[in-house]
Amino acid sequence: MNTRYDSFRPGQVWLDTEGKRIHAHGGSLMYLDGYYYWYGENKEFTDEAKKIWHWGVRCYRSTDLYNWEDLGLIIPPNTEDPSSPLHPSSLMDRPHIIYNKRTKKFVCWLKIMDYDGTQSETVLTADALTGPYTIVREKLYPLGMSAGDFDLVVAPDGKAYYYFERVHSETICADLTDDYTDVTGYYSTHFPRPYPPFVREATAHFQRGGKHYLVTSGTTSYLPNPSEVAIADTWHGPYRVLGDPHPSDESRTSFHSQISSVFKVPGKKDLYIACADRWLPHRMDVPYELYAKAFEDAFRPDATDAERAEATYIMSTVEQRNISKADYVWLPFRFDGEQPYIEWLDEWRVEDFE
């Protein structure tokens, strides 16, 4: 079945050109040689009962941002070695790929959550965006930290930066080494928060008008929460929080989604797309206030045993993960001066922008 689109329809099931669900979750976009490339977590077989968390990293190609050709797995799962960070049972998330002009390598970082709660990075390199990729680092704890959701950004001068959640603590901006496969040791800290759901994760960086923006979400697992955007004059800040970029969303869930990256559309004057996942479309009925309180009670140090038990019960009951059926919510940023905001649109087009 051939599927053709001429617009974005946020929250609706999005199929590739062969009529199959698109699986590029926690993803990012790159524009190369006249094509848009969209890559992310392949969740087509995800089933926690079978201990399948992922099935590699999948990539798609498009000329118009609406219709996506499946290029297959650019980083396949390693089904033979249970200890591999690429084994389907490995808690692999959030692939980010950047290009190093000096080494002529594509560099991919993957977040790997261990079952004990710590989080590390696996780093791979390739000669082409579509691979094949070779692992060059495993069990990397940047700056000796447990490192969660992140973004990688290359400056015009070739220097690269790594924005990540120091797990359940704060946001870190760290300089990358010249080959982009490690951190140098220079870093800055931002947005210190005591515990979930207040800790910021899923950092997405973009630049506009000489300013640096960081978009983050709270920490409520796959359940959505209010986004937050901050602004600075430099890569390392200091960052000033501007608030929730979804001011019209009364549900306080970022329109039931989590932004994974922000893509500036080449050739457009001021079009920045917030690319978000709607991880749990079947759980849009659960009020944010219910599980936000549960996450707070689960992590705050002075919670009683009874409060923790109730929080655990609520969290396990309301989430009901089935992320193999996750959808996408792509919406354009609007700007009021330096203030970015996102409005809900049932349908919209790139052609509507200058």
Sequence and secondary structure as in RCSB ss.txt:
>XXXX:A:sequence
MNTRYDSFRPGQVWLDTEGKRIHAHGGSLMYLDGYYYWYGENKEFTDEAKKIWHWGVRCYRSTDLYNWEDLGLII
PPNTEDPSSPLHPSSLMDRPHIIYNKRTKKFVCWLKIMDYDGTQSETVLTADALTGPYTIVREKLYPLGMSAGDF
DLVVAPDGKAYYYFERVHSETICADLTDDYTDVTGYYSTHFPRPYPPFVREATAHFQRGGKHYLVTSGTTSYLPN
PSEVAIADTWHGPYRVLGDPHPSDESRTSFHSQISSVFKVPGKKDLYIACADRWLPHRMDVPYELYAKAFEDAFR
PDATDAERAEATYIMSTVEQRNISKADYVWLPFRFDGEQPYIEWLDEWRVEDFE
>XXXX:A:secstr
     SSB TTS  B TTS B   EEEEEEEETTEEEEEEE  TT BGGGTB    EEEEEESSSSS EEEEEEE
    S TTSTTSTTSEEEEEEEEEETTTTEEEEEEEEE TTS EEEEEEEESSTT   EEEEEEE GGGS EEEE
EEEE TTS EEEEEEETTTEEEEEEE TTSSSEEEEEEEE   SSTTTS EEEEEEEETTEEEEEEE   TTS  
  EEEEESSTT   EEEE S TT TTSSTTT EEEEEEE TT SS EEEEEEES GGGTTS HHHHHHHHHHHH 
TT  HHHHHHHHHHHHHHH   GGG EEEEEEEEEETTEEEE   SSB GGG  
